[in-house]
Amino acid sequence: MSILKLLANNKKARHDYFFVEMFEAGLVLTGTEIKSVRNGGINLRDSFARIDNGEVWVYNMRISPYEKGNRFNTDPLRPKKLLLNKQEIRKLTAATTQKGQTLIPARAYMNHKGLVKLELAIAQGKKLYDKRADIAKRDAERSMDRSARSRERF
């Protein structure tokens, strides 16, 4: 998977969840929505996906109204359909029936053909001590990098 242009990254989700498995899904967007997305008007914070009647929908994903779109602009928070094949939808359905697992959009990007793709993750919630351990690990890595850089100067 080669990413041409990263449009949005869900950093909060990476802090709050363990990502078990990732899927690439296409998005069904209207004309003014795609123009707004190309201008960087997409936000994944607090968004989630749900499977309804064999179709995967993403909720609370905000796509800002296109400034030149007048009456053709749609609701910024409307549910958007994701394009996945049947095997992937079956796998996602099986995963979400397990306790503690949910579907979270991890990032949105534009591929080499100019299509907007969404990276969907099967996620499991982190406990408070897991979050603290991640923060401590990241701080330790930063301090080691700082000390290594200071040694290189001499």
C-alpha distance (Angstrom), angle and dihedral (degrees) to the residues before:
residue distance angle dihedral
M1 . . .
S2 3.77 . .
I3 3.77 117.7 .
L4 3.76 115.5 -146.6
K5 3.80 99.8 -178.8
L6 3.79 126.8 4.8
L7 3.81 108.6 -141.0
A8 3.82 102.3 177.4
N9 3.78 138.2 -2.7
N10 3.81 124.3 -159.3
K11 3.82 100.7 -140.1
K12 3.80 93.5 163.9
A13 3.80 90.7 58.7
R14 3.81 91.3 52.5
H15 3.80 87.8 53.6
D16 3.82 95.2 47.2
Y17 3.83 102.0 37.4
F18 3.79 143.6 43.4
F19 3.80 108.7 -129.6
V20 3.81 108.4 -134.8
E21 3.81 100.8 178.0
M22 3.81 135.6 -3.1
F23 3.81 130.5 -140.8
E24 3.79 131.3 -172.4
A25 3.81 114.1 -134.3
G26 3.77 134.1 178.4
L27 3.82 121.0 -129.3
V28 3.80 127.0 -131.4
L29 3.82 104.5 -137.3
T30 3.80 136.3 166.7
G31 3.81 123.1 -122.3
T32 3.79 97.6 -96.4
E33 3.82 91.1 44.0
I34 3.79 92.7 56.4
K35 3.81 90.7 49.0
S36 3.79 90.2 51.3
V37 3.82 91.5 47.6
R38 3.81 91.0 51.7
N39 3.81 87.8 54.1
G40 3.83 89.8 53.4
G41 3.81 97.6 -101.9
I42 3.81 97.3 140.6
N43 3.81 127.7 108.9
L44 3.83 124.6 -174.5
R45 3.81 98.5 -176.4
D46 3.84 112.5 128.8
S47 3.80 91.9 2.5
F48 3.80 123.2 138.7
A49 3.79 138.3 173.6
R50 3.77 130.2 -126.9
I51 3.81 134.3 -173.6
D52 3.83 113.8 -126.3
N53 3.82 121.8 176.3
G54 3.80 93.5 -19.7
E55 3.82 93.6 -49.5
V56 3.80 127.6 104.9
W57 3.82 117.0 -131.7
V58 3.79 128.9 -176.1
Y59 3.81 118.0 -143.8
N60 3.83 132.9 -162.4
M61 3.81 92.6 17.9
R62 3.79 103.2 141.7
I63 3.78 120.0 -143.6
S64 3.79 108.8 -178.1
P65 3.81 116.5 -127.7
Y66 3.79 112.9 -96.3
E67 3.82 107.9 -107.6
K68 3.83 93.2 -137.0
G69 3.79 95.3 39.5
N70 3.84 102.3 94.8
R71 3.82 112.9 176.0
F72 3.82 94.1 -4.5
N73 3.82 92.7 70.4
T74 3.79 114.3 110.2
D75 3.80 131.2 -149.3
P76 3.85 107.3 -67.8
L77 3.81 92.8 -136.9
R78 3.81 100.1 41.5
P79 3.84 115.1 136.0
K80 3.80 111.8 -96.9
K81 3.79 124.6 -149.9
L82 3.80 119.3 -125.0
L83 3.78 122.1 -144.8
L84 3.81 113.0 -132.7
N85 3.79 132.7 145.6
K86 3.82 123.4 -108.8
Q87 3.81 96.2 -101.0
E88 3.80 91.5 52.8
I89 3.81 91.9 47.8
R90 3.82 90.2 50.1
K91 3.81 90.2 50.1
L92 3.83 91.2 49.1
T93 3.81 91.5 47.8
A94 3.80 91.3 51.8
A95 3.80 91.5 47.7
T96 3.81 95.8 48.8
T97 3.81 92.9 50.6
Q98 3.80 88.1 64.0
K99 3.77 113.8 91.9
G100 3.80 116.3 -95.1
Q101 3.80 98.5 12.3
T102 3.79 124.8 115.7
L103 3.81 140.3 165.3
I104 3.80 115.9 -103.7
P105 3.83 128.2 177.1
A106 3.81 105.5 -124.1
R107 3.81 101.5 -174.9
A108 3.78 143.2 -18.5
Y109 3.77 122.7 -138.0
M110 3.78 143.1 161.7
N111 3.80 116.3 -116.4
H112 3.81 128.0 -144.9
K113 3.83 91.5 -85.3
G114 3.80 92.6 56.1
L115 3.80 94.4 -107.1
V116 3.81 121.0 139.3
K117 3.80 111.8 -122.6
L118 3.78 130.3 -173.5
E119 3.79 122.5 -149.0
L120 3.80 105.3 -140.6
A121 3.80 119.6 -162.9
I122 3.77 132.5 -160.0
A123 3.78 97.6 -134.8
Q124 3.77 137.0 -169.3
G125 3.80 120.3 -158.0
K126 3.80 120.0 -108.0
K127 3.76 122.5 -130.6
L128 3.80 120.1 -128.7
Y129 3.81 92.3 -102.9
D130 3.83 90.1 52.8
K131 3.80 90.0 54.6
R132 3.80 91.0 48.4
A133 3.80 91.0 49.6
D134 3.82 90.8 51.6
I135 3.81 91.2 50.1
A136 3.82 91.6 48.4
K137 3.81 91.2 48.5
R138 3.81 92.1 49.5
D139 3.83 91.4 48.2
A140 3.81 91.0 49.9
E141 3.81 91.1 50.9
R142 3.80 91.0 49.6
S143 3.80 92.8 50.5
M144 3.83 91.0 48.5
D145 3.82 90.2 50.2
R146 3.82 90.8 48.7
S147 3.80 92.7 50.2
A148 3.82 91.5 46.4
R149 3.81 90.8 51.1
S150 3.81 91.9 48.4
R151 3.83 90.2 52.1
E152 3.80 91.4 51.3
R153 3.79 90.9 59.5
F154 3.78 92.7 63.5
